[in-house]
Amino acid sequence: MSNIESVLTEKRVFPPDPAFVAKARFNADQLGALRAEAAQDPAAFWTELARKELGWQTPFTVGLDETDAPNYRWFSDGKLNVSANCIDRHLGERGDQVAIRFEGEKGDVRLLTYKELHAEVCKLANALTALGVTKGDRVVIYLPHSAEAVIAMQACARIGAIHSVVFGGFSAAALRDRIEDTGARLLITADGGHRGGNIVELKKAADEALASGCKTIEKSIVLQRTGHDIAMQAGRDLWWHDVVADQPPHSDPVWVEAEHPLFLLYTSGSTGKPKGIQHSSGGYLLGAMMTARWVFDLQAGDVFWCTADVGWITGHSYVTYGPLANGSTILIYEGAPTVPDAGRFWKICQDHGVTIFYTAPTAIRALMKAGDEWPAQYDLSKLRLLGSVGEPINPEAWMWYHRTIGGEKLPIVDTWWQTETGAIMMSPVPGATPTKPGSCTQPLPGILADVVDEAGNPVTGTEAGGYLVITHPWPSMLRSIWGDNERYIKTYWGQFNNKYYVAGDSTHRDADGYYWIMGRVDDVLNVSGHRLGTMEVESALVSHPRVAEAAVVGRPHEVKGESVFAFVTCKGARPQGDDATALVKELRDHVAKEIGAIAKPDDIRFADNLPKTRSGKIMRRLLRAIAKGEEITQDTSTLENPGIVAQLQGREG
Ligand code: WTA
């Protein structure tokens, strides 16, 4: 746990700007009161909110049910519909308000009011029903970042189908694995999407995935987005515009139990295949909705831009569900931040009057590197709140965001949470919480966090460091791992006897009770804010015919946060010279094919064997030090072949 002994050198504190405080939903006193009230009885706090804030068809009588802990249930005898909560209930008051502002990479813009969104969702929901999809069936969504992705998710929610969105950047093999794990009956995809000036060949990848397995898929609905030529398989593939053509623009929502799974989302863990994180309907929606309102101070007239793709949890909670449940206007941008130039994000903020901008540190660092001349060209005066998510934000990037984009006035909300937590857990509440660059500050009301040592004992003292745990269940928590409840219990609760939810992050808590997330304690990498299991990349490498063994570690990277560094041993002789160069390229492409371009190793080193302990465990700490180019201080005398270190360092042949 050496990374926990961090140097807390960051001492700057930024109180909220008085102009923001004057209009904010919460001031410090109100937040303090809410937090104190919630801490008294978190279950009662959330139960009261669920009653007040969500629309129920059948009101619930049970708040938190702990019978099968740690398989907690919330509001379990109530019935509701998530899509009705996100759309229908706004139709009276703000039916003509824009719900979605979409901009394609090529500049095409489409606006959808709540009424129009309702009609689109109902038509697709009716089409899904006509195709035989019913409550509990799984539907995999593999689309470009688009209004249709939101429509597809909402349509599934409307009929009680369980969606599983697969990020459009994932490969055919990754798509196939996810489809097979969900046992989905239907796939919703597109001919392609626009990204980085290219066409992302989604249909082609989908065809490859379906050809290699996925026996449960009966039909696929294909959105025409790019209009380029693709193959349609008769009897299986149906155009989106055809299936909705004759469907009426209204449909009665299917009422589901609060615990009915709303979606599965696959995420990386330290071992084995990605896990299908299972979220509920009622509890999840409550978490996404309340945190969106508290953290982003959502108010009438806001245009909320969360840049995350719908393929990630951030796109679920803060593009699709949280802001819509609050009746906000969201912005969706299809493409890359640098097309046609590094000013694109700022141009979008200007053109759409974005008021709240929520992105990832990797994007902030890339925009910072591009230079201040880009934001300077655009009118960013509508912006009133900035956010960050996905990895620790380094103080330098925080300060740039604060000064250059925030004009030293706008609050920055650094939000800590996970696919598993469903919603933001720790964050400043703007207008109420003084911020410190690099700290996600404190848990939100109703969330109880702590720092514990290896034995599970709370760490006290003003510079407490250890494992981050959540000590009380919360409504938007994951319910299970799809098809593997044992793994759920073992992964998240096992370490401390089911007493705490173990986040897998190490953290520090300072004298003010502020949390500083230090990184993962397990073998999970964070590359550009995307979670990758080292095991996943290792398995991909080993599936190449020439690879015997592989070990993957993270290396600090200026823009990506971490990059993938792979140590590889080959069958037969160690590749050298041109052969090695060619194989590096081949292996990078191979990983892209197996997982997706995000997992491509930046560095690959070949060695005769990998450094292992006597018990046969790969010495990852040593490999991490080598990847960082650090001096080797560890004892390497136990290595079978001490000369290996020079090879791993790339110093020998
Ligand atoms: C990391 C993304 C520091 C953390 C919402 C966590 C962060 C993992 C922050 C979850 C933050 C996310 N500060 N670290 N503000 N936000 N992380 O599931 O290691 O893709 O465990 O969810 O990202 O990644 P995931």
Boltz pocket constraint, residues with backbone or C-beta under 6 A from the ligand:
constraints:
  - pocket:
      binder: B
      contacts: [[A, 267], [A, 312], [A, 313], [A, 314], [A, 388], [A, 389], [A, 390], [A, 391], [A, 392], [A, 393], [A, 414], [A, 415], [A, 416], [A, 417], [A, 418], [A, 419], [A, 420], [A, 440], [A, 503], [A, 504], [A, 505], [A, 517], [A, 519], [A, 520], [A, 526], [A, 529], [A, 530], [A, 531]]
      max_distance: 6.0
